[in-house]
Amino acid sequence: MIFSEQQAERYSRHFVLKEIGVKGQKKLLSSSVLVIGAGALGSNALMYLAAAGVGTLGVADYDSVELSNLQRQVIHSTERLGMRKTDSAKLSINEINPDVTVVRHPERITAENIREIIEQYDFIVDCTDRFETKFLINDACVLSQKPYSHAGAVRFEGQVMTYVPKKGPCLRCLLDRVPSQEQTVTCSQAGVLGAVTGIIGSIQAAEAIKYLLGTGELLTGRVLRVDALSMRIQTVNIGKGNAKCRICGDNPEILSLSDNKEEYEVKGC
């Protein structure tokens, strides 16, 4: 691959990084990442992945842009109210970088379709906001041997971890089952500072880029926590995995998504 003059200028700051360089940039342009959820976390992850020159970006979201989204979902705009988020995200991505091919998945991610979708990508970024969907993504990635970044944010806090097959714990190693509604709160219930989702989504993009390049230290076996109110950042070691994990442990019980389908169904509002 020979870079055009525009591409050489666009990626010049990557070229001078020894961890990326010309070879690494070529690798990014030939790589693919799926971002599930084009909301708050997804907005920032998608924009930085696009700017970095990841060649193919999948965007999965079945929702449309609403006015209440715009306080934190910076990939969308007031002019796009009512537009599908996948369409809005594509417009912003290609405004940032026309090199990027955007594949839209404007359907709800389910146990029936997720494995077929994720098979098309090198790395998955979970930017969803419900535990049921997060566990579905986790289980699909474990069963399909796909690396992915898990994250969440609420109020002034956020956290990130990265799963790499056979190299560290998955979400179920930490939380065996989907928490009950009484144990969790959503952003609509508790609120969230938009800048926090920007921090966390950017970290997810960095994790994806490092994985694709095979450089640096991933958040595998570690959870990074950010508290923007006190401006404290903490990294917690969570070990190599749980031998009793129901999906990636020594004697897994969940062998297919159909084994656990009821747990992935969103209950309540």
Order of alpha helices (4+ residues) and beta strands (2+ residues): alpha-alpha-alpha-beta-alpha-beta-alpha-beta-alpha-beta-alpha-beta-beta-alpha-alpha-alpha-beta-beta
